[in-house]
Amino acid sequence: MVMVEKDLEEPQDLDLLEMALCAAARTGKRVVVDLSMVDFFSSGVLDALLGAGRRGRAPLWLAGPLSPTALRRLELTAAAGLFHLTGSLREALTLATGQSGPAPAPNAR
């Protein structure tokens, strides 16, 4: 899993993202990218995500909720269909691993 905790605006941010995506793809497992804390991403970020999917030979799982701006970029570039988009990290991890995950903890009263 790759967690992105801010908008990636600096060149070194993009380099770090690409390194993280490459490392995740080398595991041979499905790659989940948490974009829930990202408001905007550039075409360079989109290229990195698309490249990682091609290298891993499987679409990435993008965990949201995605910001309206990020979702709009995916839709305008017709890239939304190239990823598995989910509403939460938990949903992405569950679907990507094919496991139901732990049961939620009961509310303490």
C-alpha positions as CSV (number, residue, x, y, z in Angstrom):
1,M,0.0,0.0,0.0
2,V,1.2,3.5,-0.8
3,M,-0.3,6.4,1.3
4,V,-0.1,9.9,-0.2
5,E,-0.6,12.4,2.6
6,K,-0.6,15.7,0.7
7,D,-0.8,17.2,-2.8
8,L,2.3,16.3,-4.7
9,E,3.6,19.6,-6.2
10,E,7.4,19.4,-5.9
11,P,9.6,17.3,-8.3
12,Q,11.1,15.4,-5.4
13,D,7.5,14.5,-4.3
14,L,6.9,12.9,-7.7
15,D,10.2,11.0,-7.5
16,L,9.3,9.6,-4.0
17,L,5.9,8.5,-5.3
18,E,7.4,6.7,-8.3
19,M,9.9,5.0,-6.0
20,A,7.1,3.9,-3.6
21,L,4.9,2.6,-6.5
22,C,7.9,0.7,-8.0
23,A,8.7,-0.9,-4.6
24,A,5.0,-1.8,-4.1
25,A,4.7,-3.3,-7.6
26,R,7.8,-5.5,-7.0
27,T,6.0,-7.3,-4.2
28,G,3.9,-9.0,-6.8
29,K,0.8,-8.1,-4.8
30,R,-2.0,-5.8,-5.9
31,V,-1.2,-2.2,-5.2
32,V,-3.5,0.1,-3.2
33,V,-2.8,3.8,-3.3
34,D,-4.5,5.9,-0.6
35,L,-5.4,9.2,-2.1
36,S,-8.0,10.2,0.5
37,M,-5.8,13.1,1.8
38,V,-5.1,14.5,-1.7
39,D,-7.1,17.4,-3.1
40,F,-5.3,17.8,-6.4
41,F,-2.8,15.8,-8.4
42,S,-0.8,16.8,-11.5
43,S,-0.5,15.1,-14.8
44,G,2.9,13.8,-13.5
45,V,1.2,12.0,-10.7
46,L,-1.4,10.6,-13.1
47,D,1.5,9.4,-15.3
48,A,3.2,7.7,-12.3
49,L,-0.1,6.0,-11.4
50,L,-0.7,4.8,-14.9
51,G,3.0,3.6,-15.3
52,A,2.8,1.7,-12.1
53,G,-0.3,-0.1,-13.3
54,R,1.4,-1.0,-16.5
55,R,4.6,-2.2,-14.8
56,G,2.5,-4.3,-12.3
57,R,0.4,-5.6,-15.1
58,A,-2.7,-5.0,-13.1
59,P,-4.8,-1.9,-12.4
60,L,-4.0,0.0,-9.2
61,W,-6.6,0.3,-6.5
62,L,-7.2,4.0,-5.7
63,A,-8.6,4.5,-2.2
64,G,-10.7,7.5,-1.5
65,P,-12.8,9.2,-0.9
66,L,-11.3,11.1,-3.8
67,S,-11.6,14.8,-3.8
68,P,-13.9,16.3,-6.5
69,T,-10.8,17.8,-8.2
70,A,-9.0,14.5,-8.3
71,L,-12.0,12.6,-9.5
72,R,-12.6,15.2,-12.2
73,R,-9.0,14.8,-13.5
74,L,-9.5,11.0,-13.8
75,E,-12.8,11.5,-15.6
76,L,-11.5,14.2,-18.0
77,T,-8.5,12.2,-19.0
78,A,-10.6,9.0,-19.4
79,A,-8.3,7.4,-16.9
80,A,-11.0,6.5,-14.2
81,G,-11.7,3.2,-16.0
82,L,-8.0,2.2,-15.8
83,F,-8.1,2.0,-12.0
84,H,-10.2,0.3,-9.4
85,L,-11.7,3.3,-7.5
86,T,-13.0,2.8,-4.0
87,G,-14.6,5.0,-1.4
88,S,-12.3,4.1,1.4
89,L,-9.0,2.5,2.2
90,R,-10.7,-0.3,4.1
91,E,-12.8,-1.1,1.0
92,A,-9.8,-1.0,-1.3
93,L,-7.7,-3.3,0.9
94,T,-10.6,-5.7,1.3
95,L,-11.3,-5.9,-2.4
96,A,-7.7,-6.0,-3.4
97,T,-6.8,-8.8,-1.1
98,G,-10.0,-10.7,-1.4
99,Q,-10.4,-10.8,2.3
100,S,-13.3,-9.6,4.4
101,G,-10.9,-8.1,7.0
102,P,-11.5,-7.9,10.7
103,A,-14.9,-7.3,12.1
104,P,-15.5,-3.8,13.3
105,A,-15.1,-3.3,17.0
106,P,-18.4,-3.0,18.8
107,N,-19.3,0.5,20.2
108,A,-18.2,0.7,23.9
109,R,-20.9,2.2,26.1
